[in-house]
Amino acid sequence: MDKNKCVWTESDDGWVTDCGRIFVLNDGTPAENEMRFCFSCGRPIEEEGSQELEFEDLPWEGDDAAEPEEA
Protein backbone atom coordinates (compact mmCIF):
# COMPACT_ATOMS: atom_id res chain seq x y z
CA MET A 1 0.00 0.00 0.00
CA ASP A 2 1.36 3.37 -1.08
CA LYS A 3 0.97 5.83 1.81
CA ASN A 4 0.98 8.73 -0.68
CA LYS A 5 -2.04 7.42 -2.63
CA CYS A 6 -5.49 6.09 -1.82
CA VAL A 7 -6.13 3.01 -3.94
CA TRP A 8 -9.77 2.62 -5.01
CA THR A 9 -10.81 -0.91 -5.96
CA GLU A 10 -14.02 -1.56 -7.88
CA SER A 11 -16.41 -4.04 -6.25
CA ASP A 12 -20.08 -5.02 -6.54
CA ASP A 13 -20.88 -2.53 -3.75
CA GLY A 14 -19.01 0.43 -5.24
CA TRP A 15 -15.43 1.69 -5.01
CA VAL A 16 -13.67 0.46 -1.85
CA THR A 17 -10.91 2.80 -0.66
CA ASP A 18 -7.65 2.14 1.18
CA CYS A 19 -8.88 4.48 3.90
CA GLY A 20 -11.88 2.28 4.67
CA ARG A 21 -14.76 3.94 2.79
CA ILE A 22 -17.06 2.85 -0.03
CA PHE A 23 -18.12 5.33 -2.70
CA VAL A 24 -20.88 4.58 -5.20
CA LEU A 25 -20.68 6.27 -8.59
CA ASN A 26 -23.80 6.38 -10.74
CA ASP A 27 -21.80 6.32 -13.96
CA GLY A 28 -18.18 5.69 -14.90
CA THR A 29 -14.96 5.43 -12.95
CA PRO A 30 -13.37 7.99 -10.64
CA ALA A 31 -11.06 9.08 -13.49
CA GLU A 32 -13.97 9.38 -15.93
CA ASN A 33 -15.70 11.60 -13.37
CA GLU A 34 -12.54 13.72 -13.01
CA MET A 35 -12.07 12.67 -9.39
CA ARG A 36 -8.43 13.18 -8.44
CA PHE A 37 -8.42 13.13 -4.64
CA CYS A 38 -10.15 10.91 -2.09
CA PHE A 39 -13.04 12.67 -0.37
CA SER A 40 -12.22 10.94 2.91
CA CYS A 41 -8.43 11.08 3.35
CA GLY A 42 -7.47 13.70 0.73
CA ARG A 43 -4.74 11.60 -0.89
CA PRO A 44 -4.53 11.26 -4.72
CA ILE A 45 -6.75 8.45 -6.05
CA GLU A 46 -5.24 5.44 -7.81
CA GLU A 47 -7.75 3.10 -9.46
CA GLU A 48 -7.29 -0.64 -9.24
CA GLY A 49 -9.51 -3.34 -10.66
CA SER A 50 -11.25 -1.18 -13.24
CA GLN A 51 -11.38 -2.45 -16.77
CA GLU A 52 -11.24 -0.20 -19.79
CA LEU A 53 -13.59 -1.15 -22.60
CA GLU A 54 -12.41 -1.52 -26.15
CA PHE A 55 -14.62 -0.07 -28.89
CA GLU A 56 -15.84 -3.57 -29.87
CA ASP A 57 -16.99 -4.23 -26.28
CA LEU A 58 -19.33 -1.23 -26.12
CA PRO A 59 -23.05 -2.12 -26.15
CA TRP A 60 -25.19 -1.11 -29.10
CA GLU A 61 -28.74 0.14 -28.64
CA GLY A 62 -30.96 -2.61 -30.04
CA ASP A 63 -30.28 -5.34 -32.53
CA ASP A 64 -31.47 -3.22 -35.43
CA ALA A 65 -29.07 -0.31 -34.87
CA ALA A 66 -28.53 1.40 -38.20
CA GLU A 67 -25.10 1.48 -39.73
CA PRO A 68 -23.76 5.00 -40.35
CA GLU A 69 -24.45 6.21 -43.85
CA GLU A 70 -21.53 7.06 -46.10
CA ALA A 71 -21.39 10.66 -47.30
KANORDA-V97845 format. One record per residue. RES is the residue in one letter. PHI is phi in radians with two decimals (999 if undefined). Layout:
((RES PHI) (RES PHI))
This chain:
((M 999) (D -1.45) (K -1.20) (N -1.62) (K -2.33) (C -1.92) (V -1.41) (W -1.85) (T -1.97) (E -1.30) (S -2.41) (D -1.13) (D -1.54) (G 2.52) (W -1.77) (V -1.57) (T -1.78) (D -1.04) (C -1.55) (G 1.58) (R -1.99) (I -2.23) (F -2.02) (V -1.86) (L -1.88) (N -1.22) (D -2.69) (G 1.42) (T -1.73) (P -0.98) (A -1.13) (E -1.15) (N -1.69) (E 1.00) (M -1.55) (R -1.97) (F -2.24) (C -1.17) (F -1.24) (S -1.60) (C -1.80) (G 1.48) (R -1.34) (P -1.04) (I -1.47) (E -2.16) (E -1.45) (E -2.41) (G 1.55) (S -1.46) (Q -2.19) (E -1.41) (L -1.52) (E -1.45) (F -0.93) (E -1.15) (D -1.49) (L -1.26) (P -1.27) (W -1.78) (E -1.47) (G 1.43) (D -1.30) (D -1.76) (A -1.07) (A -1.28) (E -1.28) (P -1.10) (E -1.42) (E -1.42) (A -1.45))
